Amino acid sequence: MATIKDVALRAGVSVTTVSHVVNDTRHVSAKGRERVELAIRELGYVPNAMARSLKSNTTSTLGMLIPNSSNPYFAEIVRIVEDRCFGAGYTLVLCNTDDEPRRQSVYLQVLAERRIDGLIVVSTGGDDSLVTQLQGLRIPTVLVDREIADPNCDLVETAHMQGGLLAVRHLLSLGHRRIACIGGPVSVMPSEQRIEGWRMALAENGAVPNADALLWRGGFTSQGGYEAMHAILRTEQPPSAVFVCNDLMAIGALRAAHESGVRVPDELSIVGFDDIELSAYTSPPLTTVAQPKERIGALAVDMLLERVGGKRRDARKVVLQPELRVRASTARHASFKEAAAPVPSSSAPASGAAPSTENRKSRTP
C-alpha cells in the first residue's frame, strides 16, 4: 500500500505539502496541488482515517442503532438520516440490534471504539442497562421514537398516544363501537402509548366496558398481526373494527381477514400506524396514522450536529404531532349506514320500503 512518503516522492514535494493537500489545512499552489493529486491517483494512495481522526479529534462519522432493519418504518427513517448526514459531510455507520439487549450493548461498544462523533439510537425494548452505557460512553446522543430515562440525551418522537386517539376516534365517528386493538411488544413504550390512546378514545365514548378483553399482541411484525387477526376473527363476538399499532402488523391483519373471507372495509375496518410507503399499496389501501418521518430524521441529525459542534449543551426534547391518512380500509358500520339512510316517501312502492324501526334497533353496533 502506498504511503504519504511515496506520494511526496512521486510528486516531487515534501510530505508536509502532501498532508496539506489531503487535509486541506493550508494553501498549496495550483500546480503543486495538481502534482500531488495526480500522484495520489497513480499510486492509489488512501489516507489513514484513524491517524487523521486522532490528530483532529473528529472522524466525521455518526453511528445509528435501530431495532429491526426488516421493518420498513425504520428503513425509511434510516434513508432520511443517511441523506441528511451525507449532505452535512458525515458518514453514517448503521447497526441493527434485532431488539436484543446484548447485541445493542456490543454494537454500542464497537461504535465507541470507532470514535464516532455522535450517535442516533432507536432503543431496544426492555434494556435497563442502556442508560448506564450511554452515560459511560459520553458521546452526544439523540434518541428517536423511544424515550429512555437519560436526561443528557436529546429526543425526537411522535405523540404516540395522540395517534392512537386519532385512529380510534375516526373509527368511532364511522359508527363502530366494538373496536379491538393489536399492540406491539409489552416492553416497547410507543406501543403502550398507542394502546393507551385506544383505551382513552373508547372511554370517552363509553363504547366498551372492558376494553382490555379486546387487546391482542402482534410483536410489531406482519406474522404477529396475521396471527392476532386470525385469533380475533375466531372469537364468539368479533369486533367490527381493529386499530393495529403499526402498519407491518396491519398488513398481516389484512391478509388474515382475506383468508377468513371477511371483507375489508365492508365487514371489518382496519387502521394502522406509521404510514410506511407500502400502506398506500395494500388491498385495500390502508387507513393509517402518519408519523412525520421526514421531520423526525432531519431533526435527529440536525440536533446531533448541534451537540457535536458545541452549539448547544442542554438536552432538547421534540414531540411531533401525527396525522390521520384516511384510505379505503375503513368505512361506516353497517347499522350506522342504515340509521343514516333516508326513509323513502309514502308514494314509494312497497318493495322499496325501508326496514321497520324495530328491525333497525335490533342491529346493535
LINURDA-V813768 format. One record per pair of residues at least 12 apart in sequence whose ideal C-beta (glycine too) atoms are under 8 Angstrom apart, sorted by the first residue. I is the first residue (numbers start at 1). J is the second residue. D is the distance in whole Angstrom. If there is no record, write none. Layout:
i:j:d
I:J:D
I:J:D
//
This chain:
i:j:d
1:46:7
2:43:4
2:44:6
2:45:4
2:46:8
3:45:8
4:18:5
4:19:7
4:22:8
4:45:7
4:47:8
6:43:6
6:45:7
7:36:7
7:39:5
7:40:6
7:43:6
7:45:5
8:39:8
10:39:4
10:42:7
10:43:6
11:32:8
11:35:4
11:36:5
11:38:7
11:39:4
12:35:7
13:32:6
13:35:7
13:36:6
17:32:6
17:36:7
18:36:5
18:39:8
21:33:5
21:36:4
21:37:7
22:36:8
22:40:8
22:47:5
23:47:8
23:52:7
50:115:8
53:115:6
58:117:6
59:114:7
59:115:5
59:116:6
59:117:6
60:89:6
60:90:5
60:91:6
60:117:7
61:90:7
61:91:5
61:92:8
61:93:6
61:114:7
61:115:8
61:116:5
61:117:6
62:85:6
62:90:5
62:91:7
62:92:5
62:93:7
62:116:6
62:117:6
62:118:5
62:119:7
62:120:7
62:301:8
62:304:7
63:92:8
63:93:5
63:94:8
63:95:7
63:111:4
63:114:7
63:116:4
63:118:7
63:119:5
63:120:7
64:78:7
64:81:6
64:92:6
64:93:7
64:94:5
64:95:7
64:119:7
64:120:4
64:121:7
64:122:8
65:95:5
65:96:8
65:97:6
65:104:6
65:107:6
65:108:7
65:111:8
65:119:7
65:120:7
65:121:5
65:122:6
65:123:7
65:124:8
66:78:6
66:94:7
66:95:8
66:96:6
66:97:7
66:122:5
67:96:8
67:97:5
67:98:7
67:99:5
67:122:6
67:123:7
67:124:5
67:125:7
68:96:7
68:98:7
68:99:6
68:220:7
69:96:4
69:98:8
71:220:7
71:246:8
71:248:6
72:247:8
72:248:7
72:276:4
72:277:7
72:278:6
73:246:7
73:247:7
73:248:7
73:274:5
73:276:5
73:291:7
73:293:8
74:122:7
76:276:6
76:277:7
76:293:5
77:122:8
77:144:7
77:145:8
77:293:6
77:296:6
77:297:5
78:94:6
78:297:8
79:297:8
80:293:6
80:294:6
80:296:7
80:297:3
80:298:7
81:120:6
81:297:5
81:300:6
81:301:6
82:94:8
83:297:8
84:297:6
84:298:5
84:301:4
84:302:7
85:301:6
88:301:7
88:305:6
90:117:7
90:305:8
93:111:6
93:114:7
93:116:7
95:107:4
95:110:7
95:111:7
97:124:5
99:124:5
99:125:6
99:185:8
100:124:6
101:124:5
101:126:7
101:127:4
101:129:7
101:130:8
103:124:8
104:123:7
104:124:5
104:127:6
104:130:7
105:127:8
105:129:7
105:133:6
108:133:5
108:134:8
108:137:7
111:139:8
112:137:5
112:139:7
116:139:7
117:139:8
117:140:7
117:308:5
118:139:6
118:140:4
118:141:7
118:142:7
118:304:4
118:305:7
118:307:7
118:308:5
119:134:8
119:137:8
119:139:5
119:140:7
119:141:5
119:142:7
119:304:8
120:141:8
120:142:5
120:144:6
120:300:5
120:301:7
120:304:6
121:134:8
121:141:6
121:142:7
121:143:5
121:144:7
121:153:8
122:143:8
122:144:5
122:145:5
122:146:6
123:143:7
123:146:5
123:148:6
125:146:7
125:185:5
125:187:4
125:188:4
125:189:8
126:185:8
126:187:4
130:148:6
130:150:8
131:148:6
131:149:6
131:150:5
134:150:6
134:152:8
134:153:7
135:150:7
135:152:7
140:304:6
140:307:4
140:308:5
141:153:5
141:154:7
141:304:8
142:154:4
142:155:7
142:156:6
142:300:5
142:303:5
142:304:5
142:307:8
143:155:5
143:156:7
143:157:8
144:156:5
144:157:7
144:296:6
144:300:5
145:157:5
145:158:7
145:190:6
145:296:7
146:188:7
146:189:6
146:190:6
147:189:6
151:315:6
152:315:6
153:315:6
154:303:5
154:304:7
154:307:7
154:315:6
154:316:5
154:317:7
154:318:8
155:315:8
155:316:8
155:317:5
155:318:7
156:296:5
156:299:5
156:300:5
156:303:7
156:318:5
156:320:7
157:190:8
157:296:8
157:318:8
157:319:6
157:320:7
158:190:8
158:291:5
158:292:7
158:296:7
158:319:7
158:320:5
158:321:8
158:322:5
159:319:5
159:320:7
159:321:6
159:322:6
160:189:8
160:190:5
160:193:4
160:194:5
160:197:7
160:322:8
161:193:5
161:194:7
161:196:5
161:197:4
161:200:7
162:197:7
162:321:7
162:322:6
163:194:6
163:197:6
163:273:6
163:289:4
163:291:8
163:322:4
164:193:7
164:194:4
164:195:7
164:196:7
164:197:2
164:198:5
164:200:7
164:201:7
164:243:7
164:245:8
164:273:8
164:289:8
165:197:4
165:200:6
165:201:5
166:197:8
166:289:6
166:322:6
166:323:8
166:324:5
167:197:7
167:198:7
167:201:8
167:243:5
167:271:4
167:273:7
167:289:5
167:324:7
168:197:7
168:198:5
168:201:3
168:202:7
168:243:5
168:271:8
169:201:5
169:204:8
170:271:7
170:287:7
170:324:6
170:326:7
170:330:7
171:241:4
171:243:7
171:269:6
171:271:6
171:330:7
172:201:6
172:202:8
172:205:5
172:207:7
174:241:8
174:269:7
174:330:6
174:331:7
174:332:5
174:333:6
174:336:7
175:332:5
175:333:4
175:335:7
175:336:2
175:337:8
175:339:8
175:365:6
176:239:8
176:240:5
176:241:4
176:269:6
176:333:5
176:336:8
176:365:7
177:205:7
177:207:4
177:208:7
177:240:7
177:333:8
177:365:4
178:207:7
178:208:6
178:214:7
178:237:7
178:239:4
178:240:6
178:241:8
178:365:7
179:198:7
179:202:7
179:207:7
179:208:7
179:214:7
179:239:6
179:240:7
179:241:5
179:242:7
179:243:6
180:214:4
180:215:7
180:216:7
180:232:5
180:239:4
180:241:7
180:242:5
180:243:7
181:195:6
181:198:5
181:211:8
181:214:6
181:215:5
181:216:7
181:242:7
181:243:5
181:244:8
181:245:7
182:216:5
182:217:7
182:218:5
182:224:8
182:225:6
182:228:5
182:229:7
182:232:8
182:242:6
182:243:8
182:244:5
182:245:6
182:249:5
182:250:8
182:253:6
183:195:5
183:215:6
183:216:7
183:217:5
183:218:7
183:245:5
184:217:7
184:218:7
184:219:6
184:220:4
184:245:5
184:246:6
184:249:7
185:217:7
185:219:6
185:220:6
186:217:7
188:220:7
191:220:7
191:245:5
191:246:8
194:245:5
194:273:6
195:215:7
195:245:7
198:211:7
198:243:5
199:211:5
199:212:8
214:239:6
216:228:4
216:231:6
216:232:6
218:244:7
218:245:8
218:249:4
218:252:7
218:253:8
219:249:8
220:245:8
220:246:5
220:248:6
220:249:6
221:248:6
221:249:7
221:252:7
222:248:5
222:249:7
222:251:5
222:252:4
222:255:8
223:252:6
224:249:6
224:252:7
225:244:6
225:248:7
225:249:3
225:250:6
225:251:7
225:252:3
225:253:4
225:256:8
226:252:3
226:253:7
226:255:6
226:256:5
227:252:8
227:256:8
228:249:7
228:252:8
228:253:7
229:242:7
229:252:7
229:253:4
229:256:4
229:257:6
230:256:5
230:259:8
230:260:7
233:256:7
233:257:7
233:260:5
233:262:6
238:268:8
239:268:8
240:267:8
240:268:7
240:269:7
240:333:5
240:334:8
240:365:7
241:268:7
241:269:4
241:270:7
241:271:8
241:330:7
241:333:8
242:268:7
242:269:7
242:270:5
242:271:8
243:271:5
243:273:8
244:270:6
244:271:7
244:272:5
244:273:7
245:273:5
246:272:7
246:273:5
246:274:5
247:272:4
247:273:6
247:274:5
247:275:7
247:276:5
247:278:7
247:279:5
247:286:6
247:288:6
248:274:8
248:276:7
249:272:8
250:270:6
250:271:8
250:272:3
250:273:8
250:279:7
250:282:8
250:286:6
250:288:7
250:329:8
251:272:8
251:278:7
251:279:8
251:282:6
251:286:7
253:270:6
254:270:6
254:282:6
254:283:7
254:286:7
254:329:7
257:270:7
264:284:6
264:329:6
265:284:7
265:328:7
265:329:6
265:330:5
265:331:4
266:331:7
266:334:8
267:334:8
269:287:8
269:329:7
269:330:4
269:331:6
269:333:8
270:286:7
270:287:7
270:329:5
270:330:7
271:286:8
271:287:5
271:288:6
271:289:7
271:329:7
271:330:6
272:286:5
272:287:7
272:288:4
272:289:7
272:329:8
273:288:6
273:289:5
273:291:8
274:288:7
274:289:7
274:290:8
274:291:6
275:288:5
275:289:7
275:290:3
275:291:6
275:293:8
275:325:5
279:325:8
279:327:8
280:327:7
282:329:7
284:327:7
284:328:4
284:329:5
285:327:4
285:328:5
285:329:7
286:327:6
286:329:5
287:324:7
287:325:7
287:326:5
287:327:5
287:328:7
287:329:5
287:330:4
288:324:8
288:325:5
288:327:7
289:322:5
289:323:7
289:324:6
289:325:7
290:322:6
290:323:5
290:324:7
290:325:5
291:320:8
291:322:6
292:320:5
292:321:8
292:322:7
292:323:8
295:320:6
296:320:7
299:318:6
299:320:8
303:316:6
303:318:8
333:365:6
334:363:7
335:360:7
335:363:4
335:364:7
335:365:6
336:365:7
338:355:7
338:360:6
338:363:7
339:360:6
341:354:7
//
